[in-house]
Amino acid sequence: MTEHLLAEEYREGLQSFGRVMPDVMNAYTQFTTACFSEGALDRKQKHLMAMGISLFSGNEHCIVYHLEGALSEGASEKEIAETVAVAGAYGGGTTFSHGVILVNEVMEEKKQSVQ
């Protein structure tokens, strides 16, 4: 499955930042790795939660990054749609529009890349 441009840009940005601030990047990587490790919640649930938060905050790069993370952990289209719905219920129209437009765009690209 190919990575969406926004997720790719985010990864490239992290790598670039890490070359300038390796200690900060290493600490950030350690922290986020611990946060997304299996625990009481599995990785899929954590990516869905992060996607919902990213939808609410309007962070398009993280929306796509965590959508791809959730998909790689086996999230279904229905689980993703429910995450969009809950985030939209809390965040209103802006949040919901990111979910129904950007998430749908990425999901359609993923379906086409599999064909």
OpenMM code with the backbone's topology and positions (N, CA, C; nanometers):
from openmm import Vec3, app, unit

residues = "MET THR GLU HIS LEU LEU ALA GLU GLU TYR ARG GLU GLY LEU GLN SER PHE GLY ARG VAL MET PRO ASP VAL MET ASN ALA TYR THR GLN PHE THR THR ALA CYS PHE SER GLU GLY ALA LEU ASP ARG LYS GLN LYS HIS LEU MET ALA MET GLY ILE SER LEU PHE SER GLY ASN GLU HIS CYS ILE VAL TYR HIS LEU GLU GLY ALA LEU SER GLU GLY ALA SER GLU LYS GLU ILE ALA GLU THR VAL ALA VAL ALA GLY ALA TYR GLY GLY GLY THR THR PHE SER HIS GLY VAL ILE LEU VAL ASN GLU VAL MET GLU GLU LYS LYS GLN SER VAL GLN".split()
positions = [
    Vec3(0.0860, -0.1178, 0.0000),
    Vec3(0.0000, 0.0000, 0.0000),
    Vec3(0.0902, 0.1235, 0.0000),
    Vec3(0.0690, 0.2114, -0.0932),
    Vec3(0.1516, 0.3308, -0.1022),
    Vec3(0.1081, 0.4344, 0.0010),
    Vec3(0.2040, 0.5114, 0.0419),
    Vec3(0.1791, 0.6148, 0.1418),
    Vec3(0.1230, 0.7397, 0.0740),
    Vec3(0.0238, 0.8005, 0.1356),
    Vec3(-0.0347, 0.9246, 0.0840),
    Vec3(0.0684, 1.0371, 0.0967),
    Vec3(0.0619, 1.1334, 0.0069),
    Vec3(0.1569, 1.2452, 0.0030),
    Vec3(0.1680, 1.3163, 0.1380),
    Vec3(0.0567, 1.3407, 0.2062),
    Vec3(0.0630, 1.4120, 0.3347),
    Vec3(0.1388, 1.3314, 0.4396),
    Vec3(0.1205, 1.2014, 0.4431),
    Vec3(0.1948, 1.1180, 0.5383),
    Vec3(0.3427, 1.1148, 0.5012),
    Vec3(0.3699, 1.1083, 0.3733),
    Vec3(0.5079, 1.1097, 0.3254),
    Vec3(0.5765, 1.2412, 0.3628),
    Vec3(0.5068, 1.3543, 0.3437),
    Vec3(0.5630, 1.4850, 0.3809),
    Vec3(0.5921, 1.4919, 0.5304),
    Vec3(0.5031, 1.4354, 0.6107),
    Vec3(0.5228, 1.4354, 0.7562),
    Vec3(0.6481, 1.3562, 0.7926),
    Vec3(0.6627, 1.2364, 0.7345),
    Vec3(0.7816, 1.1546, 0.7634),
    Vec3(0.9095, 1.2266, 0.7193),
    Vec3(0.9064, 1.2881, 0.6023),
    Vec3(1.0233, 1.3617, 0.5528),
    Vec3(1.0552, 1.4798, 0.6443),
    Vec3(0.9523, 1.5480, 0.6931),
    Vec3(0.9729, 1.6591, 0.7860),
    Vec3(1.0372, 1.6127, 0.9157),
    Vec3(0.9917, 1.4992, 0.9666),
    Vec3(1.0516, 1.4437, 1.0885),
    Vec3(1.1983, 1.4109, 1.0670),
    Vec3(1.2307, 1.3513, 0.9534),
    Vec3(1.3700, 1.3168, 0.9239),
    Vec3(1.4564, 1.4419, 0.9125),
    Vec3(1.4058, 1.5434, 0.8459),
    Vec3(1.4792, 1.6689, 0.8311),
    Vec3(1.5025, 1.7345, 0.9665),
    Vec3(1.3977, 1.7399, 1.0484),
    Vec3(1.4096, 1.7966, 1.1827),
    Vec3(1.5109, 1.7168, 1.2648),
    Vec3(1.5075, 1.5844, 1.2500),
    Vec3(1.5983, 1.4978, 1.3256),
    Vec3(1.7447, 1.5205, 1.2927),
    Vec3(1.7732, 1.5631, 1.1704),
    Vec3(1.9123, 1.5926, 1.1343),
    Vec3(1.9621, 1.7177, 1.2062),
    Vec3(1.8727, 1.8120, 1.2323),
    Vec3(1.9098, 1.9364, 1.2984),
    Vec3(1.9024, 1.9225, 1.4503),
    Vec3(1.8011, 1.8503, 1.4984),
    Vec3(1.7765, 1.8356, 1.6425),
    Vec3(1.7647, 1.6874, 1.6800),
    Vec3(1.8749, 1.6122, 1.6669),
    Vec3(1.8648, 1.4675, 1.6892),
    Vec3(1.8218, 1.4287, 1.8303),
    Vec3(1.8661, 1.5008, 1.9317),
    Vec3(1.8278, 1.4661, 2.0691),
    Vec3(1.6775, 1.4841, 2.0904),
    Vec3(1.6223, 1.5932, 2.0395),
    Vec3(1.4793, 1.6183, 2.0521),
    Vec3(1.4011, 1.5139, 1.9734),
    Vec3(1.4465, 1.4840, 1.8520),
    Vec3(1.3765, 1.3860, 1.7679),
    Vec3(1.3801, 1.2482, 1.8309),
    Vec3(1.4938, 1.2107, 1.8877),
    Vec3(1.5041, 1.0806, 1.9548),
    Vec3(1.4101, 1.0730, 2.0746),
    Vec3(1.4043, 1.1800, 2.1526),
    Vec3(1.3134, 1.1813, 2.2681),
    Vec3(1.1679, 1.1735, 2.2225),
    Vec3(1.1349, 1.2480, 2.1183),
    Vec3(0.9983, 1.2459, 2.0646),
    Vec3(0.9638, 1.1058, 2.0135),
    Vec3(1.0562, 1.0436, 1.9416),
    Vec3(1.0332, 0.9094, 1.8871),
    Vec3(1.0139, 0.8081, 1.9990),
    Vec3(1.0963, 0.8168, 2.1030),
    Vec3(1.0812, 0.7266, 2.2179),
    Vec3(0.9436, 0.7444, 2.2823),
    Vec3(0.9048, 0.8689, 2.3023),
    Vec3(0.7769, 0.8991, 2.3652),
    Vec3(0.6605, 0.8465, 2.2822),
    Vec3(0.6587, 0.8779, 2.1521),
    Vec3(0.5452, 0.8350, 2.0694),
    Vec3(0.5444, 0.6833, 2.0499),
    Vec3(0.6616, 0.6222, 2.0446),
    Vec3(0.6676, 0.4761, 2.0352),
    Vec3(0.6040, 0.4136, 2.1587),
    Vec3(0.6348, 0.4681, 2.2755),
    Vec3(0.5744, 0.4171, 2.3995),
    Vec3(0.4232, 0.4403, 2.3991),
    Vec3(0.3799, 0.5571, 2.3524),
    Vec3(0.2370, 0.5887, 2.3504),
    Vec3(0.1584, 0.4956, 2.2593),
    Vec3(0.2170, 0.4545, 2.1481),
    Vec3(0.1455, 0.3719, 2.0511),
    Vec3(0.1771, 0.2230, 2.0645),
    Vec3(0.2450, 0.1840, 2.1724),
    Vec3(0.2697, 0.0424, 2.1975),
    Vec3(0.1432, -0.0230, 2.2501),
    Vec3(0.1353, -0.1551, 2.2314),
    Vec3(0.0214, -0.2308, 2.2839),
    Vec3(0.0110, -0.2094, 2.4343),
    Vec3(-0.1088, -0.1935, 2.4819),
    Vec3(-0.1354, -0.1780, 2.6243),
    Vec3(-0.2794, -0.2177, 2.6482),
    Vec3(-0.3483, -0.1455, 2.7345),
    Vec3(-0.4905, -0.1709, 2.7552),
    Vec3(-0.5674, -0.1462, 2.6253),
    Vec3(-0.5163, -0.0534, 2.5441),
    Vec3(-0.5696, -0.0294, 2.4094),
    Vec3(-0.4706, -0.0864, 2.3095),
    Vec3(-0.5206, -0.1455, 2.2017),
    Vec3(-0.4280, -0.1939, 2.0994),
    Vec3(-0.3888, -0.0802, 2.0057),
    Vec3(-0.2918, -0.1066, 1.9191),
    Vec3(-0.2399, -0.0029, 1.8293),
    Vec3(-0.3478, 0.0512, 1.7357),
    Vec3(-0.4367, -0.0345, 1.6895),
    Vec3(-0.5446, 0.0115, 1.6016),
    Vec3(-0.6317, 0.1131, 1.6740),
    Vec3(-0.6709, 0.0833, 1.7964),
    Vec3(-0.7538, 0.1761, 1.8738),
    Vec3(-0.6814, 0.3077, 1.8972),
    Vec3(-0.5528, 0.3008, 1.9230),
    Vec3(-0.4750, 0.4219, 1.9476),
    Vec3(-0.4651, 0.5079, 1.8216),
    Vec3(-0.4463, 0.4449, 1.7058),
    Vec3(-0.4421, 0.5223, 1.5810),
    Vec3(-0.5790, 0.5827, 1.5490),
    Vec3(-0.6856, 0.5088, 1.5750),
    Vec3(-0.8194, 0.5645, 1.5534),
    Vec3(-0.8431, 0.6839, 1.6454),
    Vec3(-0.8004, 0.6726, 1.7701),
    Vec3(-0.8143, 0.7827, 1.8654),
    Vec3(-0.7335, 0.9033, 1.8186),
    Vec3(-0.6101, 0.8793, 1.7765),
    Vec3(-0.5245, 0.9884, 1.7288),
    Vec3(-0.5822, 1.0506, 1.6020),
    Vec3(-0.6427, 0.9692, 1.5158),
    Vec3(-0.7053, 1.0234, 1.3967),
    Vec3(-0.8210, 1.1150, 1.4342),
    Vec3(-0.9010, 1.0743, 1.5321),
    Vec3(-1.0114, 1.1580, 1.5787),
    Vec3(-0.9627, 1.2908, 1.6353),
    Vec3(-0.8568, 1.2867, 1.7125),
    Vec3(-0.7993, 1.4093, 1.7688),
    Vec3(-0.7441, 1.4966, 1.6566),
    Vec3(-0.6782, 1.4338, 1.5593),
    Vec3(-0.6239, 1.5082, 1.4455),
    Vec3(-0.7347, 1.5711, 1.3628),
    Vec3(-0.8466, 1.5004, 1.3470),
    Vec3(-0.9621, 1.5578, 1.2774),
    Vec3(-1.0113, 1.6815, 1.3505),
    Vec3(-1.0228, 1.6705, 1.4816),
    Vec3(-1.0715, 1.7829, 1.5624),
    Vec3(-0.9772, 1.9030, 1.5538),
    Vec3(-0.8474, 1.8762, 1.5534),
    Vec3(-0.7508, 1.9869, 1.5503),
    Vec3(-0.7235, 2.0371, 1.4080),
    Vec3(-0.7753, 1.9660, 1.3074),
    Vec3(-0.7559, 2.0089, 1.1691),
    Vec3(-0.6164, 1.9839, 1.1151),
    Vec3(-0.5457, 1.8894, 1.1750),
    Vec3(-0.4089, 1.8594, 1.1340),
    Vec3(-0.4115, 1.7539, 1.0232),
    Vec3(-0.4121, 1.8005, 0.8978),
    Vec3(-0.4285, 1.7101, 0.7836),
    Vec3(-0.3174, 1.6060, 0.7730),
    Vec3(-0.1938, 1.6446, 0.8028),
    Vec3(-0.0848, 1.5485, 0.7951),
    Vec3(-0.1061, 1.4345, 0.8948),
    Vec3(-0.1459, 1.4684, 1.0159),
    Vec3(-0.1669, 1.3645, 1.1171),
    Vec3(-0.2959, 1.2860, 1.0936),
    Vec3(-0.3960, 1.3489, 1.0341),
    Vec3(-0.5172, 1.2745, 0.9972),
    Vec3(-0.4767, 1.1584, 0.9075),
    Vec3(-0.4020, 1.1896, 0.8039),
    Vec3(-0.3624, 1.0874, 0.7067),
    Vec3(-0.2646, 0.9887, 0.7688),
    Vec3(-0.1676, 1.0373, 0.8440),
    Vec3(-0.0685, 0.9504, 0.9081),
    Vec3(-0.1371, 0.8468, 0.9964),
    Vec3(-0.2318, 0.8912, 1.0800),
    Vec3(-0.2980, 0.7977, 1.1715),
    Vec3(-0.4053, 0.7146, 1.1018),
    Vec3(-0.4648, 0.7664, 0.9964),
    Vec3(-0.5546, 0.6849, 0.9144),
    Vec3(-0.4759, 0.5681, 0.8564),
    Vec3(-0.3594, 0.5975, 0.8001),
    Vec3(-0.2763, 0.4912, 0.7447),
    Vec3(-0.2299, 0.3949, 0.8538),
    Vec3(-0.1994, 0.4477, 0.9723),
    Vec3(-0.1624, 0.3607, 1.0841),
    Vec3(-0.2764, 0.2687, 1.1236),
    Vec3(-0.3975, 0.3235, 1.1300),
    Vec3(-0.5151, 0.2423, 1.1653),
    Vec3(-0.5396, 0.1352, 1.0591),
    Vec3(-0.5283, 0.1732, 0.9330),
    Vec3(-0.5480, 0.0757, 0.8253),
    Vec3(-0.4435, -0.0355, 0.8328),
    Vec3(-0.3187, 0.0013, 0.8607),
    Vec3(-0.2130, -0.1006, 0.8679),
    Vec3(-0.2338, -0.1944, 0.9868),
    Vec3(-0.3084, -0.1490, 1.0864),
    Vec3(-0.3400, -0.2324, 1.2020),
    Vec3(-0.4731, -0.3069, 1.1841),
    Vec3(-0.5313, -0.2958, 1.0634),
    Vec3(-0.6509, -0.3738, 1.0335),
    Vec3(-0.7841, -0.3034, 1.0550),
    Vec3(-0.7830, -0.1717, 1.0698),
    Vec3(-0.9094, -0.0991, 1.0883),
    Vec3(-0.9980, -0.1153, 0.9659),
    Vec3(-1.1256, -0.1334, 0.9912),
    Vec3(-1.2220, -0.1469, 0.8821),
    Vec3(-1.2722, -0.0098, 0.8391),
    Vec3(-1.3349, -0.0057, 0.7229),
    Vec3(-1.3949, 0.1183, 0.6748),
    Vec3(-1.5012, 0.1682, 0.7728),
    Vec3(-1.5746, 0.0757, 0.8327),
    Vec3(-1.6790, 0.1117, 0.9299),
    Vec3(-1.6162, 0.1726, 1.0568),
    Vec3(-1.5068, 0.1166, 1.1058),
    Vec3(-1.4396, 0.1721, 1.2240),
    Vec3(-1.3888, 0.3133, 1.1957),
    Vec3(-1.3353, 0.3322, 1.0775),
    Vec3(-1.2862, 0.4649, 1.0391),
    Vec3(-1.4024, 0.5628, 1.0293),
    Vec3(-1.5134, 0.5202, 0.9671),
    Vec3(-1.6312, 0.6065, 0.9548),
    Vec3(-1.6874, 0.6424, 1.0927),
    Vec3(-1.6883, 0.5481, 1.1848),
    Vec3(-1.7368, 0.5779, 1.3202),
    Vec3(-1.6456, 0.6767, 1.3911),
    Vec3(-1.5167, 0.6659, 1.3674),
    Vec3(-1.4218, 0.7620, 1.4257),
    Vec3(-1.4481, 0.9015, 1.3713),
    Vec3(-1.4709, 0.9113, 1.2405),
    Vec3(-1.5044, 1.0402, 1.1781),
    Vec3(-1.6335, 1.0947, 1.2385),
    Vec3(-1.7322, 1.0086, 1.2558),
    Vec3(-1.8614, 1.0523, 1.3097),
    Vec3(-1.8479, 1.1055, 1.4520),
    Vec3(-1.7758, 1.0342, 1.5366),
    Vec3(-1.7588, 1.0787, 1.6758),
    Vec3(-1.6806, 1.2099, 1.6807),
    Vec3(-1.5736, 1.2203, 1.6033),
    Vec3(-1.4968, 1.3452, 1.5994),
    Vec3(-1.5845, 1.4587, 1.5486),
    Vec3(-1.6662, 1.4312, 1.4471),
    Vec3(-1.7564, 1.5328, 1.3927),
    Vec3(-1.8634, 1.5740, 1.4907),
    Vec3(-1.9123, 1.4792, 1.5692),
    Vec3(-2.0133, 1.5121, 1.6702),
    Vec3(-1.9558, 1.6082, 1.7736),
    Vec3(-1.8299, 1.5923, 1.8028),
    Vec3(-1.7654, 1.6784, 1.9014),
    Vec3(-1.7172, 1.8089, 1.8387),
    Vec3(-1.6596, 1.8012, 1.7180),
    Vec3(-1.5945, 1.9171, 1.6584),
    Vec3(-1.6768, 1.9951, 1.5576),
    Vec3(-1.7911, 1.9439, 1.5199),
    Vec3(-1.8780, 2.0172, 1.4284),
    Vec3(-1.8367, 2.0077, 1.2829),
    Vec3(-1.8835, 2.1042, 1.2054),
    Vec3(-1.8710, 2.1010, 1.0606),
    Vec3(-1.7296, 2.0959, 1.0077),
    Vec3(-1.6376, 2.1729, 1.0646),
    Vec3(-1.4992, 2.1723, 1.0159),
    Vec3(-1.4372, 2.0346, 1.0343),
    Vec3(-1.4561, 1.9785, 1.1513),
    Vec3(-1.4031, 1.8456, 1.1795),
    Vec3(-1.4653, 1.7428, 1.0865),
    Vec3(-1.5973, 1.7498, 1.0728),
    Vec3(-1.6684, 1.6529, 0.9906),
    Vec3(-1.6281, 1.6656, 0.8437),
    Vec3(-1.6083, 1.7885, 0.7951),
    Vec3(-1.5707, 1.8051, 0.6547),
    Vec3(-1.4334, 1.7458, 0.6266),
    Vec3(-1.3380, 1.7601, 0.7196),
    Vec3(-1.2081, 1.6946, 0.7024),
    Vec3(-1.2269, 1.5442, 0.6930),
    Vec3(-1.3140, 1.4930, 0.7760),
    Vec3(-1.3363, 1.3483, 0.7773),
    Vec3(-1.4012, 1.2975, 0.6510),
    Vec3(-1.5054, 1.3646, 0.6068),
    Vec3(-1.5768, 1.3109, 0.4912),
    Vec3(-1.5062, 1.3410, 0.3593),
    Vec3(-1.4204, 1.4413, 0.3565),
    Vec3(-1.3499, 1.4733, 0.2324),
    Vec3(-1.2110, 1.4098, 0.2306),
    Vec3(-1.1245, 1.4465, 0.3247),
    Vec3(-0.9867, 1.3985, 0.3232),
    Vec3(-0.9796, 1.2479, 0.3480),
    Vec3(-1.0514, 1.1986, 0.4479),
    Vec3(-1.0472, 1.0557, 0.4765),
    Vec3(-1.1015, 0.9774, 0.3573),
    Vec3(-1.2102, 1.0246, 0.2987),
    Vec3(-1.2664, 0.9573, 0.1821),
    Vec3(-1.1666, 0.9579, 0.0661),
    Vec3(-1.0988, 1.0707, 0.0445),
    Vec3(-0.9994, 1.0804, -0.0635),
    Vec3(-0.8892, 0.9767, -0.0446),
    Vec3(-0.8373, 0.9664, 0.0760),
    Vec3(-0.7287, 0.8720, 0.1025),
    Vec3(-0.7787, 0.7283, 0.0872),
    Vec3(-0.8974, 0.7003, 0.1386),
    Vec3(-0.9523, 0.5649, 0.1280),
    Vec3(-0.9716, 0.5264, -0.0192),
    Vec3(-1.0202, 0.6170, -0.1005),
    Vec3(-1.0383, 0.5895, -0.2435),
    Vec3(-0.9037, 0.5648, -0.3110),
    Vec3(-0.8025, 0.6435, -0.2771),
    Vec3(-0.6683, 0.6216, -0.3337),
    Vec3(-0.6164, 0.4850, -0.2972),
    Vec3(-0.6399, 0.4448, -0.1713),
    Vec3(-0.5920, 0.3126, -0.1251),
    Vec3(-0.6614, 0.2014, -0.2029),
    Vec3(-0.7913, 0.2159, -0.2241),
    Vec3(-0.8658, 0.1139, -0.2993),
    Vec3(-0.8135, 0.1039, -0.4420),
    Vec3(-0.7846, 0.2188, -0.5032),
    Vec3(-0.7372, 0.2191, -0.6423),
    Vec3(-0.5968, 0.1630, -0.6550),
    Vec3(-0.5127, 0.1830, -0.5526),
    Vec3(-0.3762, 0.1325, -0.5596),
    Vec3(-0.3713, -0.0199, -0.5437),
    Vec3(-0.4758, -0.0772, -0.4857),
    Vec3(-0.4825, -0.2221, -0.4679),
    Vec3(-0.5263, -0.2899, -0.5976),
    Vec3(-0.6061, -0.2195, -0.6770),
    Vec3(-0.6603, -0.2770, -0.8013),
    Vec3(-0.5556, -0.2958, -0.9059),
] * unit.nanometer
topology = app.Topology()
chain = topology.addChain("A")
for resn in residues:
    res = topology.addResidue(resn, chain)
    for name in ("N", "CA", "C"):
        topology.addAtom(name, app.Element.getBySymbol(name[0]), res)
